[in-house]
């Protein structure tokens, strides 16, 4: 499992702002999770920059997918909420086949 997927499974979102790693909501961060994030910071930052595909959800159900140039969580969420105020977005790991 990828590092960013582990945090997503914990109900957290990850984004990179400049050279800072942002994990939210902070209320869900336990001391163990904080330590894990510190240990995987580089990997998380690399993965956060890889997402070109974001699944859009409303009411817990997928309603569509955004695909394009790599964007951060905050940007993807802003695009989705421009159209749907209650939208949530989750990154979709790209698969590469040769």
Buried (B, 14 or more C-beta within 10 A) or exposed (E): EBBBBBBBEEEBBBBBEEEEBBBBEEEEBEEEBEEBBEEBEEEBBEBBEEBBBBBBBBEEEEEBEBEEEEBBBBBBBEBBBEEEEEBBBBBBEEEEEE
